[in-house]
């Protein structure tokens, strides 16, 4: 995936200072940046920065993302962390501890059901799912 536009728009030191301030003020919350994957056919999200309760599951957070982009019930959405699908039952705090960026934010990217870009090609999400699930063990 391409580099986050949030990262491009804000220097590292500023992002680090912001995440540190957030974590000190809200120790039971996780600072998360959510952005749409390139070439995804789902709507843009109206808000990129989230302060997520640490005990929220990935599945519960995906539900929040679905609501923010006003995705219809029949359309699937997939949320990736470092190009992998985190287990929906995982706590956001566990995902944060394992995958947080050097700036202190957790970056998540969402994509629609039908396509996901890899090296300029478009491949089915089912093939991505098989690769990501098997590589997580």
N, C-alpha and C positions, 0 to 999 in steps of 0.2 A: 504494500500500500504506500501511497505517497505520504510524504511528511505532513503531519497535521498542520492545518492552516492556523490553528491557535498557536502552535510553536513558531510558525513563521511570523505571526503578527506580534509576538511578545518575546523579548529577549529572555534567555535562561535565568539570569539573576532575578528578574522581575517575577517570573513564574515561581522560582524557588521561594522568594520572599512571601508571595501570596499564599502558596500552599502551607508554608510554615505558620503564617499568621492564622490561617483557617484551622489547621490541626491543633494549634494551641488554644484557640477560642472554642472550638467544637471537637474535643478529643474523641467523641463517639461517632464522628461522621467522617466520610471518605470524600475527598475532592475528586470529582470525575469530570472529564471532558468527553463529550459525545459528538462524533461527526459522521456524516454520511460517507460511505465508500464511493470512490470515483466510479463513474459509469453505472451507479445503482439506479434502479427505476422507481425507488420509493421517494416520497416527498422529503424536502429539507426539514430539519428540526428547527423549531423556533428559538430554542435555548441550548447553548452548548455546555455551560457549566452547571454542575449539580453538586449538591452537598447531601450525600446519601447516608442514611443510617447504616452503621457498620454491621448490624444484624440482619439487614435486608438480603434476600437471596438474589442471585443473578436473574432468575426467572421473574421475580417481583420487579426488578429494575427494568427488565425487558418490557414488562407490561406498562411501566411508566413511559418508556420511550415510545411504545406503540400509541399511547394516548396523546403524547406530545406531537407526533407527526400525523395524527388522525388517520391511521391506517385501518382500512376496512377489515372485518373479521376474517374474510376468506383469503386475505393476503398474508403470507408468512414473512417474518423478519428474523434476521440472524445478527447477533451482536458478537463481534470479534474483539479479542484482546491480543495484541501482538500476533495477528493473523491466525489465531486459534479460537475455537468456540469453547468458552468456559462452561463447565457443567451447570445446568440451571439450578441445581440444588445447592451449589457452593455459596457460601456467604461472601458478600462484597468485600468484607474485611480480609478474608483469605486471599481473594483475587488481588486485592490491593497490596497485601504483604508480598505476594509473589511477583507481581507484574508492574508495580508502580514505576513511573519514569524517574530519572535522576532529578527532575524538577519537583517531585513530590505529588504529581497528579497521576491518576489512573486514566489512560486513554482507551476509549472504546469506540469502535467503528461499527456502524450498522449497514446492512445491505438487504435487498429484497430477495424474494424466493427464487427467481429464475436465473439471475446472473450474478457472477462475482468475477471481477477482473484479476487476471494473473498474467503478468508479462505481456500485456497488450492483447491477449486472447480473452475470449469470453468462454467460460466453462460452466457446467451445471453445478449447482450448489451441492447436489448429491455426491459428486466426486470430491468436492471440497470437504464435505462432512466425513466421508470415509477416510480421507487423508488425515484430517485434524483429530478425529476421535482415536484413530490408531496411533497417532504420534504423541498423544497425551499420556500414554501408559509407560 
